[in-house]
Amino acid sequence: MFINLKISRRILSLVGIFFLLLLGIITERWIIGSNISASKPIEQVKTDRLVMALTINVDWGEEFIPAILDELDEGNARATFFVTGRWAKKHPDFLKMIFGRGHQIENHGYSHPHPDQLSVKANQEEIQKTENIIEGIIGRKTHLYAPPYGEKGASGLSAAKGLNYKTILWTLDTVDWRADSTPEIIAQRIINPVMRFGIKPNKSGAIILMHPKANTVRALPVILKQLALQGYIFQSLDELITYDQSGDTTS
């Protein structure tokens, strides 16, 4: 009798713990869901002006940073670099170089995880840790967040919103990380983007995604020159966002 009662209590305790865990998960998802509409990522800025923003996500490829900065200077372009905390911690001199050359530095999380697979708290820890590292190196806080892999699930969006960050994605992707992305292909993806869902992408207010790769360095002067001939200028995201309301154009 005593043994049966003891086992029953253990079973009840386990059921109770399971119920509380389940309740916590449901509550967190409900909170996330209630905020999701206000956490929509920025993928393009609505404007009729011929202005674009180059964003460069950095978790590797530091050997190409100096050449990229030189090409940006040559093309009179400002860019926004989204760096991971672990990269910034390992390469503070490169971070100072980017900032010193007049470019914007923002947050790409600490360890380049999949945000959709993390809790809100874990995503916030990734963002906050990176913010602290960057501020410690250049003396400036970050306020824009580019989620790794472009994931835009509820957890990552709510984490960013809770820290007063805007989440940034992109309009035009160079896909420069692929081995078959030659400089010519990279350039054409931006200069003459293909139709999506039957619609030709509007380059005005577009956000371009790049990475520090050898072929990106070769494609960059072509992109800057050809689009400059079309009248486009390249500004930081902070400057671009001020033009008009932000919108979602790629999903």
C-alpha positions in Angstrom: 0.0 0.0 0.0 2.8 2.4 1.0 4.7 1.6 -2.1 1.7 2.1 -4.4 1.0 5.5 -2.7 4.6 6.5 -3.2 4.6 5.6 -6.9 1.3 7.4 -7.4 2.7 10.6 -5.9 5.7 10.4 -8.2 3.4 10.0 -11.2 1.3 12.9 -10.1 4.5 15.0 -9.6 5.7 14.1 -13.1 2.3 14.9 -14.6 2.3 18.2 -12.8 5.8 19.2 -14.0 4.8 18.2 -17.6 1.6 20.3 -17.3 3.6 23.4 -16.1 6.1 23.0 -18.9 3.4 22.7 -21.5 1.6 25.7 -20.0 4.8 27.7 -20.3 5.4 26.8 -23.9 1.8 27.7 -24.8 2.0 31.0 -22.9 5.2 32.0 -24.6 3.8 31.2 -28.1 0.7 33.2 -27.3 2.7 36.2 -26.3 4.8 35.9 -29.4 1.8 35.5 -31.6 0.1 38.6 -30.1 3.2 40.7 -31.0 4.1 39.2 -34.3 2.3 41.8 -36.5 4.2 44.6 -34.9 7.5 42.8 -35.4 7.4 42.5 -39.2 11.0 42.7 -40.7 12.1 45.4 -43.0 12.8 44.0 -46.5 12.6 47.2 -48.5 11.9 50.9 -48.0 9.1 52.5 -49.9 10.5 55.4 -51.8 10.5 56.8 -55.3 14.1 58.0 -54.9 17.0 56.2 -56.5 18.6 55.1 -53.3 19.6 51.6 -52.1 21.4 50.0 -49.2 24.2 47.5 -49.3 24.3 45.1 -46.3 27.2 42.8 -45.7 26.8 39.9 -43.3 30.0 39.0 -41.6 30.9 35.8 -39.7 33.9 34.9 -41.7 35.8 36.3 -44.7 37.8 39.0 -42.9 40.6 38.7 -45.5 38.3 40.4 -48.0 37.2 43.3 -45.8 40.0 45.7 -46.8 39.3 45.2 -50.5 35.6 45.6 -50.0 36.2 48.9 -48.1 38.4 50.1 -50.9 35.7 49.4 -53.6 33.1 51.2 -51.5 35.3 54.2 -51.2 36.0 54.2 -54.9 32.2 54.0 -55.6 31.4 56.7 -53.0 29.1 54.2 -51.3 28.2 53.7 -47.6 27.3 50.2 -46.5 25.9 48.5 -43.4 27.9 45.6 -42.0 26.0 43.0 -39.8 28.6 41.2 -37.8 28.4 38.3 -35.4 29.6 38.8 -31.8 32.1 36.0 -32.1 33.6 37.6 -35.2 33.8 41.1 -33.7 35.4 39.7 -30.5 38.1 37.9 -32.6 38.7 40.7 -35.0 38.3 44.1 -33.2 40.8 45.8 -35.5 38.7 44.9 -38.6 35.6 46.2 -36.8 37.3 49.5 -36.0 38.5 49.7 -39.6 35.0 49.3 -41.0 33.6 51.9 -38.5 36.5 54.3 -39.1 35.8 54.2 -42.9 32.3 55.6 -42.3 30.1 52.5 -42.5 27.3 51.4 -40.2 27.9 48.4 -37.9 24.9 46.3 -36.8 24.0 43.1 -35.1 24.0 39.5 -36.6 23.7 37.6 -33.4 26.7 36.1 -31.5 27.2 32.5 -32.8 25.2 32.5 -36.1 22.6 30.0 -34.8 19.2 29.2 -36.4 17.0 31.8 -34.6 13.8 29.7 -35.4 15.3 26.9 -33.3 15.9 29.1 -30.2 13.7 30.5 -27.5 13.0 34.2 -27.3 15.3 34.4 -24.3 18.1 32.6 -26.1 17.8 34.9 -29.1 17.9 37.9 -26.9 21.1 36.6 -25.3 22.6 36.3 -28.7 21.7 39.9 -29.6 22.6 41.4 -26.3 26.0 39.7 -26.1 26.9 41.0 -29.5 25.7 44.5 -28.7 27.9 44.5 -25.7 31.0 43.4 -27.6 30.5 45.9 -30.4 29.9 48.7 -28.0 33.0 47.8 -26.2 35.1 48.0 -29.4 33.6 51.1 -31.2 31.7 52.8 -28.4 28.4 52.6 -30.2 25.3 50.4 -29.6 23.6 48.4 -32.3 19.9 48.8 -33.0 19.3 46.7 -36.2 19.3 43.0 -36.3 19.9 40.7 -39.3 18.8 37.2 -38.3 21.2 34.4 -39.5 19.9 32.5 -42.5 17.3 35.2 -43.0 15.0 33.3 -40.6 11.9 35.3 -39.6 10.0 33.1 -37.2 8.1 34.4 -34.2 10.9 33.7 -31.7 13.6 35.8 -33.4 11.2 38.6 -34.3 9.9 38.9 -30.8 13.3 38.8 -29.3 14.5 41.7 -31.4 11.3 43.7 -30.8 11.7 43.1 -27.0 15.1 44.7 -27.2 13.8 47.6 -29.3 15.6 46.4 -32.4 14.3 46.5 -36.0 14.8 43.2 -37.9 16.3 43.6 -41.3 16.1 41.2 -44.2 16.7 42.0 -47.9 15.1 42.8 -51.3 17.9 41.5 -53.5 20.2 38.6 -52.6 23.5 38.2 -54.4 23.6 34.6 -53.3 27.4 35.1 -53.4 28.0 32.3 -50.9 27.3 29.7 -53.5 30.3 28.2 -55.3 28.7 28.7 -58.8 28.1 32.5 -58.2 30.6 34.1 -60.5 31.3 37.8 -60.4 29.1 38.3 -63.5 26.2 36.3 -62.0 26.4 38.2 -58.7 26.4 41.6 -60.5 23.5 40.7 -62.7 21.4 39.5 -59.8 21.5 43.1 -58.6 21.7 45.2 -61.7 19.0 43.3 -63.6 17.1 41.2 -61.1 14.9 38.5 -62.4 11.1 38.6 -62.0 9.6 37.1 -58.8 6.0 36.0 -58.6 5.5 37.7 -62.0 6.8 41.0 -60.7 10.0 42.8 -61.6 11.7 43.9 -58.3 11.8 47.6 -57.7 15.4 48.7 -57.0 14.3 52.0 -55.4 14.7 51.6 -51.6 16.1 48.1 -52.1 18.3 46.3 -49.5 21.0 44.2 -51.0 22.5 41.2 -49.2 26.2 40.4 -49.7 29.0 38.5 -47.9 32.8 39.0 -47.8 33.8 36.6 -50.7 36.4 36.9 -53.4 33.8 37.0 -56.2 31.9 39.6 -54.3 34.9 41.9 -54.3 35.2 41.5 -58.1 31.4 42.1 -58.6 31.1 45.1 -56.3 32.7 47.7 -58.6 30.6 46.6 -61.5 27.4 46.8 -59.4 28.4 50.3 -58.0 29.3 51.7 -61.4 26.3 50.3 -63.4 23.8 51.4 -60.8 25.4 54.8 -60.4 25.0 55.2 -64.2 21.3 54.6 -63.6 21.3 57.4 -61.0 21.3 55.2 -57.8 23.2 56.2 -54.7 24.1 53.8 -51.8 23.5 54.8 -48.2 23.5 53.2 -44.8 20.4 51.5 -43.6 19.8 54.3 -41.0 19.8 56.8 -43.9 17.6 54.6 -46.1 15.0 54.0 -43.4 14.4 57.7 -43.0 13.1 58.1 -46.5 9.6 56.6 -46.1 7.6 53.8 -44.5 9.2 50.4 -44.5 7.5 47.5 -46.2 7.7 43.7 -46.8 8.2 43.0 -50.5 9.9 39.6 -50.7 7.6 37.2 -49.0 
